[in-house]
Amino acid sequence: MAKVVSDFVRVASTSEIPEGKMKKVLVGSQQVLVSNVKGKYYAIGNVCTHLGGPLDRGVLEGREVQCPLHGSRFDVTSGEVKRGPATRPEPVYDIKVEAGSVLVRSK
């Protein structure tokens, strides 16, 4: 049996992403959007699947982030498209919090 290695990378401290806020981080070469929704952290791709807009420059309302370019909306908890023009969901990253640090698993 192959040993599974945890590839979680520390991307921020919890104090850097207060409730209702989001932050763009890099995990390897991937741009990842980390959001704090009601004290729970979520990580999805930061590049809009429509035309590549920077989601971290958009608006977070509840569980949805709106792309600043064309208004596509994504659920930050699942990556699901909530409103177009985007049709493809955002990739979702595993995330955990340990001792005040936010960690995201690299893909």
C-alpha positions as CSV (number, residue, x, y, z in Angstrom):
1,M,0.0,0.0,0.0
2,A,1.3,3.5,-0.9
3,K,1.5,5.9,2.0
4,V,-0.7,8.9,1.5
5,V,1.1,12.1,2.3
6,S,-0.8,15.2,3.5
7,D,-0.1,18.1,1.2
8,F,-1.7,20.8,3.3
9,V,0.0,24.2,2.9
10,R,-0.3,27.0,5.4
11,V,-1.8,30.0,3.6
12,A,-2.8,32.5,6.3
13,S,-3.6,33.0,9.9
14,T,-7.2,33.0,10.9
15,S,-6.9,36.6,12.0
16,E,-6.1,37.6,8.4
17,I,-9.5,36.4,7.2
18,P,-12.2,37.6,9.6
19,E,-15.8,36.5,9.3
20,G,-17.5,37.6,6.1
21,K,-14.1,38.3,4.4
22,M,-12.0,36.5,1.7
23,K,-8.4,36.4,0.6
24,K,-6.5,35.3,-2.4
25,V,-3.7,32.9,-1.7
26,L,-1.3,30.8,-3.8
27,V,-1.2,27.1,-3.4
28,G,1.7,26.0,-5.6
29,S,0.8,27.7,-8.9
30,Q,-2.9,27.8,-8.2
31,Q,-4.8,31.0,-7.2
32,V,-7.2,30.0,-4.4
33,L,-9.9,32.1,-2.8
34,V,-10.2,31.4,1.0
35,S,-13.5,32.7,2.5
36,N,-14.7,32.9,6.1
37,V,-18.5,32.2,6.2
38,K,-19.9,32.4,9.7
39,G,-16.6,31.3,11.2
40,K,-16.0,28.4,8.9
41,Y,-13.3,28.5,6.2
42,Y,-13.8,27.4,2.5
43,A,-11.4,27.4,-0.5
44,I,-12.3,27.5,-4.2
45,G,-10.5,28.6,-7.3
46,N,-10.0,32.4,-7.5
47,V,-10.1,32.7,-11.3
48,C,-13.7,33.0,-12.7
49,T,-14.5,30.1,-15.0
50,H,-16.2,32.6,-17.4
51,L,-13.4,34.9,-18.5
52,G,-10.8,34.7,-15.7
53,G,-11.9,37.5,-13.5
54,P,-10.2,37.8,-10.0
55,L,-12.9,36.6,-7.6
56,D,-11.0,38.1,-4.6
57,R,-11.8,41.6,-6.0
58,G,-15.5,40.8,-6.1
59,V,-18.1,41.0,-3.4
60,L,-18.8,38.2,-0.8
61,E,-22.5,38.1,0.2
62,G,-23.3,35.3,2.6
63,R,-22.0,32.1,0.8
64,E,-21.8,33.7,-2.6
65,V,-18.9,35.6,-4.3
66,Q,-19.7,37.8,-7.3
67,C,-17.1,38.2,-10.0
68,P,-16.2,41.9,-10.5
69,L,-16.1,41.6,-14.4
70,H,-19.4,40.1,-15.5
71,G,-21.3,39.3,-12.3
72,S,-21.1,35.5,-12.3
73,R,-21.8,34.2,-8.8
74,F,-20.3,31.2,-7.1
75,D,-21.1,29.4,-3.9
76,V,-17.8,29.5,-1.9
77,T,-18.8,26.4,0.0
78,S,-19.2,24.2,-3.0
79,G,-17.8,26.1,-6.1
80,E,-21.2,25.8,-7.7
81,V,-22.3,28.4,-10.2
82,K,-25.2,30.4,-8.8
83,R,-25.6,32.9,-11.6
84,G,-24.0,33.2,-15.0
85,P,-22.6,34.0,-17.4
86,A,-20.2,31.4,-16.0
87,T,-21.3,27.8,-16.6
88,R,-18.5,25.7,-15.0
89,P,-18.1,25.5,-11.3
90,E,-14.9,26.6,-9.4
91,P,-12.5,23.9,-8.2
92,V,-12.9,23.2,-4.5
93,Y,-9.9,22.7,-2.2
94,D,-9.7,20.8,1.0
95,I,-9.1,23.2,3.9
96,K,-8.5,22.9,7.6
97,V,-7.6,25.1,10.6
98,E,-5.0,24.2,13.0
99,A,-3.7,26.4,15.9
100,G,-4.8,29.6,14.3
101,S,-3.4,28.7,10.9
102,V,-5.5,28.2,7.7
103,L,-4.2,25.3,5.6
104,V,-5.2,24.3,2.1
105,R,-4.4,21.0,0.3
106,S,-2.5,21.5,-2.9
107,K,-3.9,19.6,-6.0
